[in-house]
Amino acid sequence: MRTIIELPAAQLEALEVICAREGISRAEAIRRAVAEHLTRQRGAEAGEAFGLWRRRAVDGMRYQQRLRREWDAPKPRR
């Protein structure tokens, strides 16, 4: 898919240096930059979930065990 972006002159110049050093096209350099940015964002989002239960009064393991006991409870007959 194609897209058009505008970059400030300083960024464009720095990008050209990178492209020449690595022997890649400008488009490839931008694809790599976007892929790296997306990877970091996903990692940051995953890190947000770590420690969610640390400030809760309920012990996370006990809560989990209570929920799982409900799975084993007999089902009501219809």
mmCIF file of the N, C-alpha and C atoms, coordinates in Angstrom:
data_MODEL
# 
_entry.id   MODEL 
# 
loop_
_atom_site.group_PDB 
_atom_site.id 
_atom_site.type_symbol 
_atom_site.label_atom_id 
_atom_site.label_alt_id 
_atom_site.label_comp_id 
_atom_site.label_asym_id 
_atom_site.label_entity_id 
_atom_site.label_seq_id 
_atom_site.pdbx_PDB_ins_code 
_atom_site.Cartn_x 
_atom_site.Cartn_y 
_atom_site.Cartn_z 
_atom_site.occupancy 
_atom_site.B_iso_or_equiv 
_atom_site.pdbx_formal_charge 
_atom_site.auth_seq_id 
_atom_site.auth_comp_id 
_atom_site.auth_asym_id 
_atom_site.auth_atom_id 
_atom_site.pdbx_PDB_model_num 
ATOM 1   N N  . MET A 1 1  ? 0.849   -1.170  0.000  1.00 0.00 ? 1  MET A N  1 
ATOM 2   C CA . MET A 1 1  ? 0.000   0.000   0.000  1.00 0.00 ? 1  MET A CA 1 
ATOM 3   C C  . MET A 1 1  ? 0.896   1.235   0.000  1.00 0.00 ? 1  MET A C  1 
ATOM 4   N N  . ARG A 1 2  ? 0.530   2.208   -0.720 1.00 0.00 ? 2  ARG A N  1 
ATOM 5   C CA . ARG A 1 2  ? 1.312   3.441   -0.788 1.00 0.00 ? 2  ARG A CA 1 
ATOM 6   C C  . ARG A 1 2  ? 0.709   4.505   0.109  1.00 0.00 ? 2  ARG A C  1 
ATOM 7   N N  . THR A 1 3  ? 1.593   5.359   0.588  1.00 0.00 ? 3  THR A N  1 
ATOM 8   C CA . THR A 1 3  ? 1.157   6.504   1.371  1.00 0.00 ? 3  THR A CA 1 
ATOM 9   C C  . THR A 1 3  ? 2.123   7.654   1.129  1.00 0.00 ? 3  THR A C  1 
ATOM 10  N N  . ILE A 1 4  ? 1.678   8.836   1.364  1.00 0.00 ? 4  ILE A N  1 
ATOM 11  C CA . ILE A 1 4  ? 2.513   10.011  1.194  1.00 0.00 ? 4  ILE A CA 1 
ATOM 12  C C  . ILE A 1 4  ? 2.696   10.654  2.555  1.00 0.00 ? 4  ILE A C  1 
ATOM 13  N N  . ILE A 1 5  ? 3.949   10.932  2.891  1.00 0.00 ? 5  ILE A N  1 
ATOM 14  C CA . ILE A 1 5  ? 4.235   11.602  4.156  1.00 0.00 ? 5  ILE A CA 1 
ATOM 15  C C  . ILE A 1 5  ? 5.157   12.789  3.883  1.00 0.00 ? 5  ILE A C  1 
ATOM 16  N N  . GLU A 1 6  ? 5.123   13.740  4.778  1.00 0.00 ? 6  GLU A N  1 
ATOM 17  C CA . GLU A 1 6  ? 6.030   14.880  4.697  1.00 0.00 ? 6  GLU A CA 1 
ATOM 18  C C  . GLU A 1 6  ? 6.964   14.817  5.891  1.00 0.00 ? 6  GLU A C  1 
ATOM 19  N N  . LEU A 1 7  ? 8.247   14.972  5.627  1.00 0.00 ? 7  LEU A N  1 
ATOM 20  C CA . LEU A 1 7  ? 9.253   14.976  6.681  1.00 0.00 ? 7  LEU A CA 1 
ATOM 21  C C  . LEU A 1 7  ? 9.993   16.303  6.659  1.00 0.00 ? 7  LEU A C  1 
ATOM 22  N N  . PRO A 1 8  ? 10.365  16.796  7.824  1.00 0.00 ? 8  PRO A N  1 
ATOM 23  C CA . PRO A 1 8  ? 11.198  17.996  7.859  1.00 0.00 ? 8  PRO A CA 1 
ATOM 24  C C  . PRO A 1 8  ? 12.539  17.706  7.177  1.00 0.00 ? 8  PRO A C  1 
ATOM 25  N N  . ALA A 1 9  ? 13.164  18.731  6.647  1.00 0.00 ? 9  ALA A N  1 
ATOM 26  C CA . ALA A 1 9  ? 14.420  18.571  5.908  1.00 0.00 ? 9  ALA A CA 1 
ATOM 27  C C  . ALA A 1 9  ? 15.485  17.855  6.732  1.00 0.00 ? 9  ALA A C  1 
ATOM 28  N N  . ALA A 1 10 ? 15.593  18.184  8.014  1.00 0.00 ? 10 ALA A N  1 
ATOM 29  C CA . ALA A 1 10 ? 16.617  17.563  8.857  1.00 0.00 ? 10 ALA A CA 1 
ATOM 30  C C  . ALA A 1 10 ? 16.392  16.054  8.980  1.00 0.00 ? 10 ALA A C  1 
ATOM 31  N N  . GLN A 1 11 ? 15.142  15.632  9.115  1.00 0.00 ? 11 GLN A N  1 
ATOM 32  C CA . GLN A 1 11 ? 14.854  14.203  9.201  1.00 0.00 ? 11 GLN A CA 1 
ATOM 33  C C  . GLN A 1 11 ? 15.147  13.510  7.873  1.00 0.00 ? 11 GLN A C  1 
ATOM 34  N N  . LEU A 1 12 ? 14.793  14.157  6.810  1.00 0.00 ? 12 LEU A N  1 
ATOM 35  C CA . LEU A 1 12 ? 15.027  13.587  5.483  1.00 0.00 ? 12 LEU A CA 1 
ATOM 36  C C  . LEU A 1 12 ? 16.522  13.413  5.226  1.00 0.00 ? 12 LEU A C  1 
ATOM 37  N N  . GLU A 1 13 ? 17.309  14.399  5.611  1.00 0.00 ? 13 GLU A N  1 
ATOM 38  C CA . GLU A 1 13 ? 18.764  14.305  5.443  1.00 0.00 ? 13 GLU A CA 1 
ATOM 39  C C  . GLU A 1 13 ? 19.338  13.171  6.286  1.00 0.00 ? 13 GLU A C  1 
ATOM 40  N N  . ALA A 1 14 ? 18.890  13.068  7.519  1.00 0.00 ? 14 ALA A N  1 
ATOM 41  C CA . ALA A 1 14 ? 19.361  11.988  8.393  1.00 0.00 ? 14 ALA A CA 1 
ATOM 42  C C  . ALA A 1 14 ? 18.945  10.632  7.840  1.00 0.00 ? 14 ALA A C  1 
ATOM 43  N N  . LEU A 1 15 ? 17.758  10.557  7.279  1.00 0.00 ? 15 LEU A N  1 
ATOM 44  C CA . LEU A 1 15 ? 17.269  9.322   6.687  1.00 0.00 ? 15 LEU A CA 1 
ATOM 45  C C  . LEU A 1 15 ? 18.120  8.923   5.486  1.00 0.00 ? 15 LEU A C  1 
ATOM 46  N N  . GLU A 1 16 ? 18.496  9.886   4.677  1.00 0.00 ? 16 GLU A N  1 
ATOM 47  C CA . GLU A 1 16 ? 19.342  9.604   3.513  1.00 0.00 ? 16 GLU A CA 1 
ATOM 48  C C  . GLU A 1 16 ? 20.695  9.043   3.932  1.00 0.00 ? 16 GLU A C  1 
ATOM 49  N N  . VAL A 1 17 ? 21.242  9.553   5.027  1.00 0.00 ? 17 VAL A N  1 
ATOM 50  C CA . VAL A 1 17 ? 22.520  9.047   5.537  1.00 0.00 ? 17 VAL A CA 1 
ATOM 51  C C  . VAL A 1 17 ? 22.378  7.583   5.953  1.00 0.00 ? 17 VAL A C  1 
ATOM 52  N N  . ILE A 1 18 ? 21.304  7.285   6.652  1.00 0.00 ? 18 ILE A N  1 
ATOM 53  C CA . ILE A 1 18 ? 21.047  5.903   7.083  1.00 0.00 ? 18 ILE A CA 1 
ATOM 54  C C  . ILE A 1 18 ? 20.889  4.984   5.870  1.00 0.00 ? 18 ILE A C  1 
ATOM 55  N N  . CYS A 1 19 ? 20.114  5.431   4.895  1.00 0.00 ? 19 CYS A N  1 
ATOM 56  C CA . CYS A 1 19 ? 19.873  4.623   3.696  1.00 0.00 ? 19 CYS A CA 1 
ATOM 57  C C  . CYS A 1 19 ? 21.176  4.331   2.949  1.00 0.00 ? 19 CYS A C  1 
ATOM 58  N N  . ALA A 1 20 ? 22.020  5.334   2.823  1.00 0.00 ? 20 ALA A N  1 
ATOM 59  C CA . ALA A 1 20 ? 23.299  5.147   2.132  1.00 0.00 ? 20 ALA A CA 1 
ATOM 60  C C  . ALA A 1 20 ? 24.189  4.189   2.919  1.00 0.00 ? 20 ALA A C  1 
ATOM 61  N N  . ARG A 1 21 ? 24.235  4.352   4.230  1.00 0.00 ? 21 ARG A N  1 
ATOM 62  C CA . ARG A 1 21 ? 25.073  3.493   5.072  1.00 0.00 ? 21 ARG A CA 1 
ATOM 63  C C  . ARG A 1 21 ? 24.618  2.046   5.019  1.00 0.00 ? 21 ARG A C  1 
ATOM 64  N N  . GLU A 1 22 ? 23.296  1.815   5.037  1.00 0.00 ? 22 GLU A N  1 
ATOM 65  C CA . GLU A 1 22 ? 22.769  0.455   5.067  1.00 0.00 ? 22 GLU A CA 1 
ATOM 66  C C  . GLU A 1 22 ? 22.479  -0.109  3.682  1.00 0.00 ? 22 GLU A C  1 
ATOM 67  N N  . GLY A 1 23 ? 22.570  0.739   2.661  1.00 0.00 ? 23 GLY A N  1 
ATOM 68  C CA . GLY A 1 23 ? 22.323  0.276   1.299  1.00 0.00 ? 23 GLY A CA 1 
ATOM 69  C C  . GLY A 1 23 ? 20.871  -0.120  1.061  1.00 0.00 ? 23 GLY A C  1 
ATOM 70  N N  . ILE A 1 24 ? 19.966  0.673   1.623  1.00 0.00 ? 24 ILE A N  1 
ATOM 71  C CA . ILE A 1 24 ? 18.542  0.377   1.465  1.00 0.00 ? 24 ILE A CA 1 
ATOM 72  C C  . ILE A 1 24 ? 17.834  1.605   0.904  1.00 0.00 ? 24 ILE A C  1 
ATOM 73  N N  . SER A 1 25 ? 16.643  1.379   0.394  1.00 0.00 ? 25 SER A N  1 
ATOM 74  C CA . SER A 1 25 ? 15.858  2.492   -0.135 1.00 0.00 ? 25 SER A CA 1 
ATOM 75  C C  . SER A 1 25 ? 15.224  3.281   1.014  1.00 0.00 ? 25 SER A C  1 
ATOM 76  N N  . ARG A 1 26 ? 14.780  4.469   0.706  1.00 0.00 ? 26 ARG A N  1 
ATOM 77  C CA . ARG A 1 26 ? 14.085  5.296   1.690  1.00 0.00 ? 26 ARG A CA 1 
ATOM 78  C C  . ARG A 1 26 ? 12.813  4.577   2.156  1.00 0.00 ? 26 ARG A C  1 
ATOM 79  N N  . ALA A 1 27 ? 12.103  3.971   1.207  1.00 0.00 ? 27 ALA A N  1 
ATOM 80  C CA . ALA A 1 27 ? 10.871  3.255   1.556  1.00 0.00 ? 27 ALA A CA 1 
ATOM 81  C C  . ALA A 1 27 ? 11.162  2.108   2.526  1.00 0.00 ? 27 ALA A C  1 
ATOM 82  N N  . GLU A 1 28 ? 12.250  1.378   2.290  1.00 0.00 ? 28 GLU A N  1 
ATOM 83  C CA . GLU A 1 28 ? 12.601  0.271   3.183  1.00 0.00 ? 28 GLU A CA 1 
ATOM 84  C C  . GLU A 1 28 ? 12.960  0.792   4.569  1.00 0.00 ? 28 GLU A C  1 
ATOM 85  N N  . ALA A 1 29 ? 13.678  1.895   4.624  1.00 0.00 ? 29 ALA A N  1 
ATOM 86  C CA . ALA A 1 29 ? 14.039  2.474   5.918  1.00 0.00 ? 29 ALA A CA 1 
ATOM 87  C C  . ALA A 1 29 ? 12.791  2.891   6.688  1.00 0.00 ? 29 ALA A C  1 
ATOM 88  N N  . ILE A 1 30 ? 11.836  3.470   5.994  1.00 0.00 ? 30 ILE A N  1 
ATOM 89  C CA . ILE A 1 30 ? 10.596  3.899   6.654  1.00 0.00 ? 30 ILE A CA 1 
ATOM 90  C C  . ILE A 1 30 ? 9.786   2.687   7.096  1.00 0.00 ? 30 ILE A C  1 
ATOM 91  N N  . ARG A 1 31 ? 9.730   1.633   6.256  1.00 0.00 ? 31 ARG A N  1 
ATOM 92  C CA . ARG A 1 31 ? 9.018   0.407   6.662  1.00 0.00 ? 31 ARG A CA 1 
ATOM 93  C C  . ARG A 1 31 ? 9.626   -0.169  7.937  1.00 0.00 ? 31 ARG A C  1 
ATOM 94  N N  . ARG A 1 32 ? 10.958  -0.204  7.982  1.00 0.00 ? 32 ARG A N  1 
ATOM 95  C CA . ARG A 1 32 ? 11.632  -0.741  9.171  1.00 0.00 ? 32 ARG A CA 1 
ATOM 96  C C  . ARG A 1 32 ? 11.344  0.121   10.407 1.00 0.00 ? 32 ARG A C  1 
ATOM 97  N N  . ALA A 1 33 ? 11.349  1.426   10.219 1.00 0.00 ? 33 ALA A N  1 
ATOM 98  C CA . ALA A 1 33 ? 11.087  2.325   11.352 1.00 0.00 ? 33 ALA A CA 1 
ATOM 99  C C  . ALA A 1 33 ? 9.671   2.140   11.879 1.00 0.00 ? 33 ALA A C  1 
ATOM 100 N N  . VAL A 1 34 ? 8.719   2.009   10.974 1.00 0.00 ? 34 VAL A N  1 
ATOM 101 C CA . VAL A 1 34 ? 7.322   1.811   11.394 1.00 0.00 ? 34 VAL A CA 1 
ATOM 102 C C  . VAL A 1 34 ? 7.183   0.465   12.098 1.00 0.00 ? 34 VAL A C  1 
ATOM 103 N N  . ALA A 1 35 ? 7.798   -0.584  11.560 1.00 0.00 ? 35 ALA A N  1 
ATOM 104 C CA . ALA A 1 35 ? 7.727   -1.915  12.185 1.00 0.00 ? 35 ALA A CA 1 
ATOM 105 C C  . ALA A 1 35 ? 8.319   -1.881  13.588 1.00 0.00 ? 35 ALA A C  1 
ATOM 106 N N  . GLU A 1 36 ? 9.450   -1.221  13.748 1.00 0.00 ? 36 GLU A N  1 
ATOM 107 C CA . GLU A 1 36 ? 10.075  -1.128  15.070 1.00 0.00 ? 36 GLU A CA 1 
ATOM 108 C C  . GLU A 1 36 ? 9.198   -0.350  16.038 1.00 0.00 ? 36 GLU A C  1 
ATOM 109 N N  . HIS A 1 37 ? 8.621   0.735   15.571 1.00 0.00 ? 37 HIS A N  1 
ATOM 110 C CA . HIS A 1 37 ? 7.738   1.536   16.422 1.00 0.00 ? 37 HIS A CA 1 
ATOM 111 C C  . HIS A 1 37 ? 6.527   0.719   16.880 1.00 0.00 ? 37 HIS A C  1 
ATOM 112 N N  . LEU A 1 38 ? 5.923   -0.023  15.960 1.00 0.00 ? 38 LEU A N  1 
ATOM 113 C CA . LEU A 1 38 ? 4.762   -0.838  16.310 1.00 0.00 ? 38 LEU A CA 1 
ATOM 114 C C  . LEU A 1 38 ? 5.130   -1.929  17.302 1.00 0.00 ? 38 LEU A C  1 
ATOM 115 N N  . THR A 1 39 ? 6.298   -2.517  17.144 1.00 0.00 ? 39 THR A N  1 
ATOM 116 C CA . THR A 1 39 ? 6.759   -3.548  18.072 1.00 0.00 ? 39 THR A CA 1 
ATOM 117 C C  . THR A 1 39 ? 6.926   -2.972  19.472 1.00 0.00 ? 39 THR A C  1 
ATOM 118 N N  . ARG A 1 40 ? 7.520   -1.799  19.565 1.00 0.00 ? 40 ARG A N  1 
ATOM 119 C CA . ARG A 1 40 ? 7.692   -1.153  20.876 1.00 0.00 ? 40 ARG A CA 1 
ATOM 120 C C  . ARG A 1 40 ? 6.355   -0.810  21.504 1.00 0.00 ? 40 ARG A C  1 
ATOM 121 N N  . GLN A 1 41 ? 5.402   -0.346  20.704 1.00 0.00 ? 41 GLN A N  1 
ATOM 122 C CA . GLN A 1 41 ? 4.080   -0.005  21.231 1.00 0.00 ? 41 GLN A CA 1 
ATOM 123 C C  . GLN A 1 41 ? 3.380   -1.227  21.784 1.00 0.00 ? 41 GLN A C  1 
ATOM 124 N N  . ARG A 1 42 ? 3.475   -2.333  21.063 1.00 0.00 ? 42 ARG A N  1 
ATOM 125 C CA . ARG A 1 42 ? 2.853   -3.568  21.561 1.00 0.00 ? 42 ARG A CA 1 
ATOM 126 C C  . ARG A 1 42 ? 3.489   -4.003  22.864 1.00 0.00 ? 42 ARG A C  1 
ATOM 127 N N  . GLY A 1 43 ? 4.798   -3.876  22.949 1.00 0.00 ? 43 GLY A N  1 
ATOM 128 C CA . GLY A 1 43 ? 5.496   -4.231  24.181 1.00 0.00 ? 43 GLY A CA 1 
ATOM 129 C C  . GLY A 1 43 ? 5.079   -3.350  25.335 1.00 0.00 ? 43 GLY A C  1 
ATOM 130 N N  . ALA A 1 44 ? 4.891   -2.080  25.075 1.00 0.00 ? 44 ALA A N  1 
ATOM 131 C CA . ALA A 1 44 ? 4.461   -1.144  26.119 1.00 0.00 ? 44 ALA A CA 1 
ATOM 132 C C  . ALA A 1 44 ? 3.058   -1.485  26.596 1.00 0.00 ? 44 ALA A C  1 
ATOM 133 N N  . GLU A 1 45 ? 2.188   -1.845  25.668 1.00 0.00 ? 45 GLU A N  1 
ATOM 134 C CA . GLU A 1 45 ? 0.816   -2.198  26.040 1.00 0.00 ? 45 GLU A CA 1 
ATOM 135 C C  . GLU A 1 45 ? 0.794   -3.452  26.892 1.00 0.00 ? 45 GLU A C  1 
ATOM 136 N N  . ALA A 1 46 ? 1.637   -4.425  26.541 1.00 0.00 ? 46 ALA A N  1 
ATOM 137 C CA . ALA A 1 46 ? 1.686   -5.651  27.328 1.00 0.00 ? 46 ALA A CA 1 
ATOM 138 C C  . ALA A 1 46 ? 2.197   -5.358  28.733 1.00 0.00 ? 46 ALA A C  1 
ATOM 139 N N  . GLY A 1 47 ? 3.145   -4.442  28.851 1.00 0.00 ? 47 GLY A N  1 
ATOM 140 C CA . GLY A 1 47 ? 3.686   -4.084  30.152 1.00 0.00 ? 47 GLY A CA 1 
ATOM 141 C C  . GLY A 1 47 ? 2.687   -3.385  31.051 1.00 0.00 ? 47 GLY A C  1 
ATOM 142 N N  . GLU A 1 48 ? 1.688   -2.762  30.470 1.00 0.00 ? 48 GLU A N  1 
ATOM 143 C CA . GLU A 1 48 ? 0.683   -2.073  31.266 1.00 0.00 ? 48 GLU A CA 1 
ATOM 144 C C  . GLU A 1 48 ? -0.124  -3.045  32.119 1.00 0.00 ? 48 GLU A C  1 
ATOM 145 N N  . ALA A 1 49 ? -0.249  -4.285  31.678 1.00 0.00 ? 49 ALA A N  1 
ATOM 146 C CA . ALA A 1 49 ? -1.036  -5.270  32.413 1.00 0.00 ? 49 ALA A CA 1 
ATOM 147 C C  . ALA A 1 49 ? -0.273  -5.827  33.612 1.00 0.00 ? 49 ALA A C  1 
ATOM 148 N N  . PHE A 1 50 ? 1.051   -5.758  33.581 1.00 0.00 ? 50 PHE A N  1 
ATOM 149 C CA . PHE A 1 50 ? 1.858   -6.312  34.666 1.00 0.00 ? 50 PHE A CA 1 
ATOM 150 C C  . PHE A 1 50 ? 1.575   -5.557  35.962 1.00 0.00 ? 50 PHE A C  1 
ATOM 151 N N  . GLY A 1 51 ? 1.262   -6.290  37.005 1.00 0.00 ? 51 GLY A N  1 
ATOM 152 C CA . GLY A 1 51 ? 1.044   -5.691  38.312 1.00 0.00 ? 51 GLY A CA 1 
ATOM 153 C C  . GLY A 1 51 ? -0.320  -5.070  38.540 1.00 0.00 ? 51 GLY A C  1 
ATOM 154 N N  . LEU A 1 52 ? -1.299  -5.414  37.715 1.00 0.00 ? 52 LEU A N  1 
ATOM 155 C CA . LEU A 1 52 ? -2.625  -4.814  37.868 1.00 0.00 ? 52 LEU A CA 1 
ATOM 156 C C  . LEU A 1 52 ? -3.240  -5.080  39.239 1.00 0.00 ? 52 LEU A C  1 
ATOM 157 N N  . TRP A 1 53 ? -2.905  -6.212  39.836 1.00 0.00 ? 53 TRP A N  1 
ATOM 158 C CA . TRP A 1 53 ? -3.532  -6.601  41.095 1.00 0.00 ? 53 TRP A CA 1 
ATOM 159 C C  . TRP A 1 53 ? -2.758  -6.108  42.321 1.00 0.00 ? 53 TRP A C  1 
ATOM 160 N N  . ARG A 1 54 ? -1.648  -5.436  42.153 1.00 0.00 ? 54 ARG A N  1 
ATOM 161 C CA . ARG A 1 54 ? -0.796  -5.109  43.306 1.00 0.00 ? 54 ARG A CA 1 
ATOM 162 C C  . ARG A 1 54 ? -1.468  -4.192  44.317 1.00 0.00 ? 54 ARG A C  1 
ATOM 163 N N  . ARG A 1 55 ? -2.410  -3.379  43.920 1.00 0.00 ? 55 ARG A N  1 
ATOM 164 C CA . ARG A 1 55 ? -3.057  -2.445  44.857 1.00 0.00 ? 55 ARG A CA 1 
ATOM 165 C C  . ARG A 1 55 ? -4.437  -2.929  45.303 1.00 0.00 ? 55 ARG A C  1 
ATOM 166 N N  . ARG A 1 56 ? -4.806  -4.108  44.928 1.00 0.00 ? 56 ARG A N  1 
ATOM 167 C CA . ARG A 1 56 ? -6.126  -4.621  45.309 1.00 0.00 ? 56 ARG A CA 1 
ATOM 168 C C  . ARG A 1 56 ? -6.053  -5.315  46.660 1.00 0.00 ? 56 ARG A C  1 
ATOM 169 N N  . ALA A 1 57 ? -7.153  -5.242  47.383 1.00 0.00 ? 57 ALA A N  1 
ATOM 170 C CA . ALA A 1 57 ? -7.216  -5.879  48.695 1.00 0.00 ? 57 ALA A CA 1 
ATOM 171 C C  . ALA A 1 57 ? -7.378  -7.389  48.566 1.00 0.00 ? 57 ALA A C  1 
ATOM 172 N N  . VAL A 1 58 ? -7.814  -7.851  47.402 1.00 0.00 ? 58 VAL A N  1 
ATOM 173 C CA . VAL A 1 58 ? -8.056  -9.276  47.171 1.00 0.00 ? 58 VAL A CA 1 
ATOM 174 C C  . VAL A 1 58 ? -6.775  -9.919  46.642 1.00 0.00 ? 58 VAL A C  1 
ATOM 175 N N  . ASP A 1 59 ? -6.457  -11.084 47.168 1.00 0.00 ? 59 ASP A N  1 
ATOM 176 C CA . ASP A 1 59 ? -5.313  -11.830 46.666 1.00 0.00 ? 59 ASP A CA 1 
ATOM 177 C C  . ASP A 1 59 ? -5.683  -12.413 45.296 1.00 0.00 ? 59 ASP A C  1 
ATOM 178 N N  . GLY A 1 60 ? -4.885  -12.156 44.300 1.00 0.00 ? 60 GLY A N  1 
ATOM 179 C CA . GLY A 1 60 ? -5.189  -12.590 42.935 1.00 0.00 ? 60 GLY A CA 1 
ATOM 180 C C  . GLY A 1 60 ? -5.329  -14.092 42.791 1.00 0.00 ? 60 GLY A C  1 
ATOM 181 N N  . MET A 1 61 ? -4.488  -14.848 43.474 1.00 0.00 ? 61 MET A N  1 
ATOM 182 C CA . MET A 1 61 ? -4.541  -16.308 43.380 1.00 0.00 ? 61 MET A CA 1 
ATOM 183 C C  . MET A 1 61 ? -5.820  -16.843 44.016 1.00 0.00 ? 61 MET A C  1 
ATOM 184 N N  . ARG A 1 62 ? -6.192  -16.307 45.159 1.00 0.00 ? 62 ARG A N  1 
ATOM 185 C CA . ARG A 1 62 ? -7.439  -16.756 45.808 1.00 0.00 ? 62 ARG A CA 1 
ATOM 186 C C  . ARG A 1 62 ? -8.645  -16.425 44.939 1.00 0.00 ? 62 ARG A C  1 
ATOM 187 N N  . TYR A 1 63 ? -8.631  -15.263 44.337 1.00 0.00 ? 63 TYR A N  1 
ATOM 188 C CA . TYR A 1 63 ? -9.718  -14.862 43.438 1.00 0.00 ? 63 TYR A CA 1 
ATOM 189 C C  . TYR A 1 63 ? -9.830  -15.844 42.268 1.00 0.00 ? 63 TYR A C  1 
ATOM 190 N N  . GLN A 1 64 ? -8.693  -16.188 41.687 1.00 0.00 ? 64 GLN A N  1 
ATOM 191 C CA . GLN A 1 64 ? -8.668  -17.130 40.565 1.00 0.00 ? 64 GLN A CA 1 
ATOM 192 C C  . GLN A 1 64 ? -9.195  -18.500 40.994 1.00 0.00 ? 64 GLN A C  1 
ATOM 193 N N  . GLN A 1 65 ? -8.765  -18.959 42.140 1.00 0.00 ? 65 GLN A N  1 
ATOM 194 C CA . GLN A 1 65 ? -9.214  -20.267 42.625 1.00 0.00 ? 65 GLN A CA 1 
ATOM 195 C C  . GLN A 1 65 ? -10.721 -20.275 42.886 1.00 0.00 ? 65 GLN A C  1 
ATOM 196 N N  . ARG A 1 66 ? -11.247 -19.184 43.427 1.00 0.00 ? 66 ARG A N  1 
ATOM 197 C CA . ARG A 1 66 ? -12.690 -19.085 43.674 1.00 0.00 ? 66 ARG A CA 1 
ATOM 198 C C  . ARG A 1 66 ? -13.469 -19.163 42.364 1.00 0.00 ? 66 ARG A C  1 
ATOM 199 N N  . LEU A 1 67 ? -12.988 -18.449 41.359 1.00 0.00 ? 67 LEU A N  1 
ATOM 200 C CA . LEU A 1 67 ? -13.662 -18.498 40.061 1.00 0.00 ? 67 LEU A CA 1 
ATOM 201 C C  . LEU A 1 67 ? -13.631 -19.895 39.464 1.00 0.00 ? 67 LEU A C  1 
ATOM 202 N N  . ARG A 1 68 ? -12.510 -20.569 39.590 1.00 0.00 ? 68 ARG A N  1 
ATOM 203 C CA . ARG A 1 68 ? -12.397 -21.907 39.010 1.00 0.00 ? 68 ARG A CA 1 
ATOM 204 C C  . ARG A 1 68 ? -13.261 -22.922 39.749 1.00 0.00 ? 68 ARG A C  1 
ATOM 205 N N  . ARG A 1 69 ? -13.474 -22.708 41.041 1.00 0.00 ? 69 ARG A N  1 
ATOM 206 C CA . ARG A 1 69 ? -14.381 -23.605 41.773 1.00 0.00 ? 69 ARG A CA 1 
ATOM 207 C C  . ARG A 1 69 ? -15.791 -23.505 41.205 1.00 0.00 ? 69 ARG A C  1 
ATOM 208 N N  . GLU A 1 70 ? -16.154 -22.320 40.720 1.00 0.00 ? 70 GLU A N  1 
ATOM 209 C CA . GLU A 1 70 ? -17.478 -22.155 40.119 1.00 0.00 ? 70 GLU A CA 1 
ATOM 210 C C  . GLU A 1 70 ? -17.626 -23.030 38.883 1.00 0.00 ? 70 GLU A C  1 
ATOM 211 N N  . TRP A 1 71 ? -16.543 -23.281 38.182 1.00 0.00 ? 71 TRP A N  1 
ATOM 212 C CA . TRP A 1 71 ? -16.606 -24.121 36.977 1.00 0.00 ? 71 TRP A CA 1 
ATOM 213 C C  . TRP A 1 71 ? -16.966 -25.561 37.338 1.00 0.00 ? 71 TRP A C  1 
ATOM 214 N N  . ASP A 1 72 ? -16.524 -25.971 38.531 1.00 0.00 ? 72 ASP A N  1 
ATOM 215 C CA . ASP A 1 72 ? -16.757 -27.355 38.960 1.00 0.00 ? 72 ASP A CA 1 
ATOM 216 C C  . ASP A 1 72 ? -18.111 -27.537 39.630 1.00 0.00 ? 72 ASP A C  1 
ATOM 217 N N  . ALA A 1 73 ? -18.811 -26.443 39.914 1.00 0.00 ? 73 ALA A N  1 
ATOM 218 C CA . ALA A 1 73 ? -20.098 -26.526 40.591 1.00 0.00 ? 73 ALA A CA 1 
ATOM 219 C C  . ALA A 1 73 ? -21.101 -27.243 39.705 1.00 0.00 ? 73 ALA A C  1 
ATOM 220 N N  . PRO A 1 74 ? -21.995 -28.046 40.328 1.00 0.00 ? 74 PRO A N  1 
ATOM 221 C CA . PRO A 1 74 ? -22.997 -28.753 39.511 1.00 0.00 ? 74 PRO A CA 1 
ATOM 222 C C  . PRO A 1 74 ? -23.895 -27.779 38.765 1.00 0.00 ? 74 PRO A C  1 
ATOM 223 N N  . LYS A 1 75 ? -24.237 -28.138 37.564 1.00 0.00 ? 75 LYS A N  1 
ATOM 224 C CA . LYS A 1 75 ? -25.099 -27.297 36.732 1.00 0.00 ? 75 LYS A CA 1 
ATOM 225 C C  . LYS A 1 75 ? -26.552 -27.527 37.135 1.00 0.00 ? 75 LYS A C  1 
ATOM 226 N N  . PRO A 1 76 ? -27.353 -26.461 37.222 1.00 0.00 ? 76 PRO A N  1 
ATOM 227 C CA . PRO A 1 76 ? -28.765 -26.641 37.568 1.00 0.00 ? 76 PRO A CA 1 
ATOM 228 C C  . PRO A 1 76 ? -29.495 -27.392 36.450 1.00 0.00 ? 76 PRO A C  1 
ATOM 229 N N  . ARG A 1 77 ? -30.389 -28.254 36.838 1.00 0.00 ? 77 ARG A N  1 
ATOM 230 C CA . ARG A 1 77 ? -31.174 -29.003 35.846 1.00 0.00 ? 77 ARG A CA 1 
ATOM 231 C C  . ARG A 1 77 ? -32.324 -28.144 35.351 1.00 0.00 ? 77 ARG A C  1 
ATOM 232 N N  . ARG A 1 78 ? -32.684 -28.362 34.118 1.00 0.00 ? 78 ARG A N  1 
ATOM 233 C CA . ARG A 1 78 ? -33.787 -27.614 33.550 1.00 0.00 ? 78 ARG A CA 1 
ATOM 234 C C  . ARG A 1 78 ? -35.043 -28.424 33.536 1.00 0.00 ? 78 ARG A C  1 
# 
